[in-house]
Amino acid sequence: MQERIHRAEQNEPAFQSSNHRRSPAERAGQTPSEEPVQFVCECDDPACWKAIELRLGEYEQAVSPVDRFLVAPGHEDPAVELVVEEHDAYLVVSKPSLRRRSA
């Protein structure tokens, strides 16, 4: 379990950075609120770069709690996270041992 947490801690900054850059860029570009935007799966697999499409507001709401991450269905890891929301194209997971940013 510690290895999985460590792997998630290593991978999370890259995924977070990609998605956090995407969100303000889309806002600055005035992306229509109903248009899907591609975000990167935030699972703990270092080889995963699966795109997840959802509206910008949905992404921002999903990851606003500091322990919440966006993953593709089937990419959740029950050893280190708990699924808190299920959608057709993505899951929102809580990683209590890992935080997206300081609270």
C-alpha positions in Angstrom: 0.0 0.0 0.0 2.8 2.4 0.8 4.3 1.8 -2.7 0.9 2.8 -4.3 0.7 5.9 -2.2 4.3 6.8 -3.1 3.5 6.2 -6.8 0.4 8.4 -6.6 2.4 11.2 -4.9 5.0 11.1 -7.7 2.4 11.0 -10.5 -0.1 13.5 -9.1 1.9 16.7 -9.6 2.3 16.0 -13.3 -1.4 15.3 -13.8 -2.4 18.2 -11.6 -0.2 20.6 -13.4 -1.5 19.7 -16.8 -5.1 20.0 -15.7 -4.6 23.1 -13.7 -3.0 24.9 -16.6 -5.8 23.7 -18.8 -8.6 25.2 -16.7 -7.5 28.9 -16.7 -6.4 28.6 -20.4 -9.9 27.5 -21.3 -11.4 30.3 -19.2 -9.1 32.9 -20.8 -10.0 31.5 -24.3 -13.7 31.9 -23.4 -14.6 28.3 -24.0 -18.4 28.0 -24.0 -19.7 26.6 -20.7 -21.4 23.7 -22.4 -18.4 22.7 -24.6 -16.5 19.6 -23.4 -12.8 20.1 -22.5 -10.2 17.3 -22.4 -8.5 16.8 -19.0 -5.9 14.1 -18.2 -6.8 11.2 -16.0 -5.3 11.7 -12.5 -4.9 8.0 -11.7 -1.7 6.6 -10.1 -0.5 4.8 -13.3 2.6 6.7 -14.6 1.9 5.5 -18.1 -1.7 6.8 -18.2 -2.5 9.9 -20.2 -6.1 9.0 -20.9 -8.2 12.0 -21.9 -11.4 12.6 -20.0 -13.9 15.0 -21.5 -16.2 17.1 -19.3 -17.3 20.7 -19.1 -14.9 23.1 -17.4 -17.3 23.9 -14.5 -17.8 20.2 -13.9 -14.0 19.7 -13.6 -13.5 22.7 -11.3 -16.3 21.6 -9.0 -15.1 17.9 -9.0 -11.6 18.8 -7.8 -12.4 21.8 -5.6 -12.0 19.7 -2.4 -8.3 19.2 -1.8 -8.5 15.4 -1.6 -10.5 15.0 -4.9 -9.1 13.7 -8.2 -10.6 12.9 -11.6 -10.0 9.4 -13.0 -11.2 7.4 -15.9 -13.6 4.6 -15.1 -11.6 1.5 -14.3 -8.6 3.6 -13.3 -9.6 3.9 -9.6 -7.3 2.2 -7.1 -9.4 1.0 -4.0 -6.2 0.5 -2.1 -5.5 4.3 -1.9 -8.8 6.0 -2.8 -12.5 6.0 -2.5 -14.9 6.7 -5.3 -17.2 9.6 -4.3 -18.9 10.3 -7.6 -19.6 8.2 -10.6 -20.3 9.6 -14.1 -20.4 7.9 -17.5 -17.1 9.3 -18.6 -15.2 9.8 -15.3 -15.1 9.1 -11.6 -14.3 11.5 -8.8 -12.1 9.9 -6.1 -11.0 10.9 -2.7 -7.4 10.2 -1.8 -7.3 11.0 1.9 -3.6 10.4 2.1 -2.8 12.7 -0.8 -3.8 16.3 -1.2 -4.0 18.2 -4.5 -2.8 21.4 -2.7 -2.7 22.8 0.8 -6.0 23.2 2.5 
